[in-house]
Amino acid sequence: MLGTPAEIIDRLKRLASGVGYVLLVDPARSPAALQTFAREIMPALAE
């Protein structure tokens, strides 16, 4: 998925009933992308 953290959170929440795991793949291997995912997206999905 591409987009802002808020857009990705929204899309993942809509898929939540059928998704057990999310695989993060970052072809650029950007530590900043992983940090953003961990800091902004993961907590929103843990609710």
N, C-alpha and C positions, 0 to 999 in steps of 0.2 A: 504494500500500500504506500502510496505517496500522498503527502499533504502535511498540513500543520498537525501538531500534536492533538489539538481539539478535533480535527477532521478524522484522524486515525482512531481516536478514542470512540467517536460516534460510530464509525463503521464497525469497529470491533465489538462494541456493545450490541449492535444489531445482529451480529453473528453469534453472540454469546451462547444462545441456546444449543447450538450445534458444534461449538468449538471447544475442545479440551485443552489445546496447546497452541501457542503462537511461536513460530520460528522467525527469528530476526536474522535477515541476511543483508549485509551491507557490502556490496562489491567494492566500495571505496575504502573499506576498513577504517572508517572514521571513528575514533574514540568519542568524539563529540556527539555523534549520532547515537551511539550506545548509551552515553550518559543521559541524553535527552529522553531516550526510551525508558531508561530506568528511573529517572527523576520525575517525568511528567506523565508517561503513559501507564506504566505498570501500577502505580498507586491508584489511578482512576479505575482500573479494572479489578482491583482487589476488593472493592466495595461489595 
